[in-house]
Amino acid sequence: MNIFVVNAGSSSIKYQLFKMPSVQPICSGLIERIGLEDAVITHRIFTTQPEKVIRLTLDLPDHAAGLQEVERLLTDPETGVIQNPDEIEVVGHRVVHGGETFAATTIITPEVKAEIKKLFPLAPLHNPSNYLGIEVAEKTFRKARQVVVFDTAFHQTMPEYAFRYALPESFYTDLGIRVYGFHGTSHKYVAEQAVEYLGKPDAKLITIHLGNGCSITAVKGNQALDTSMGFGPLSGLIMGTRSGDIDPSVIFHLVNQLGYDPEQVNALLNKRSGMLGLTGFSDMRDITQVLQEGNTAANLAYDLYAYRIKKYIGAYAAVLNGLDAVVFTAGVGENDPDVRARVCRNLDFLGIQLNEEKNQIRSKELREINYPASPVKVLVIPTNEEREIAKQCFELLTETA
């Protein structure tokens, strides 16, 4: 079954083509700077040895133009991996917010699309782009079944006492204000990998997704029990440009005493805070560079970043009533040994014993970075949201065949 996975952002599209049930992609790619004359496509073909990489800079006014170029690359006589777009049997889409309506992978129908549109206000920066990816793919791959995987779905197993806020009942029942959680596709993928690696179906895990956006989830037996992001993706850990947890009184002070309007507060907390606010940089690679040059603000930012994660580890170990493994994933989690070291430092009482030598090793494979005698495993597991989406699409369609 040829499954083409589309992960559409506001100005980008990530994609991978799988011939399921094989979980190894045939090709993958990234389109960046959609809407500009110097958009960039990086297309990788894995069916050749060595793999072939094609990089193009061209004018892509919109997502439709981007997917049309991808279609050309997929079917090109020189570089293609299929003969025509009709060979794509399924297109799998990532949609960030499914609300309470969607708790599982879903075949797209007009009714499903209408519900996704209703959820735009809950994820205004993500759902419209995800929806656009669906609309464009329907026109590009006309014979394919369209399937959607929701980032919030994995967190639908949280108990009510974990997802409810202490607000009047009507705010939940009438307005849907509750904890939804995000990065669920990533958390689900690495949790399943960890369970398989540990050989323990009911493993107690803390999965830590650290990229530009960051979240942490308590997982037991492949079910989420709690997560750091809430109604929106602002709460919880310190992120590239987002503040993470903050006393709501600060917001009232900004509005009532300093004259900020709601849009200014929103921009401050979502776009000007986090590591950017602390250091002037949002990319951890830049912060690492100035940290190595002795920048004291960068050192403090790293300590704040790690301290917030450490607090959640303590809380979630209590939620889980024990701990089998801590899992680091995503760009920062997989590639920044300093972050991992600061997080794990002085957590011996929980059974976390980081091996500094193993922690420095770079690899694209699942790996342990703890001492052999450590009661709690410390794992680095590269995430692969596209593979997880393809897997969920395949499972859904083979079950319903």
Secondary structure, DSSP 8 states (H G I E B T S, - for coil): -EEEEEEE-SS-EEEEEEETT--SEEEEEEEESTTSTTEEEEEEE-SSSS-EEEEEEE---SHHHHHHHHHHHHH-TTT-SSSSGGG--EEEEEES--TTT--S-EE--HHHHHHHHHTGGGSTTTHHHHHHHHHHHHHHSTTSEEEEEETTGGGGGS-HHHH--SS-HHHHHTT--S---S-HHHHHHHHHHHHHHHT-TT-EEEEEEESSSEEEEEEETTEEEEES--SSTTSSS--SS---S--HHHHHHHHHTT---HHHHHHHHHHS-HHHHHHS--SHHHHHHHHHTT-HHHHHHHHHHHHHHHHHHHHHHHHHTS-SEEEEEHHHHHH-HHHHHHHHTT-GGGTB-B-HHHHT---SS-EE-B-TT-SBEEEE----HHHHHHHHHHHHHHH--
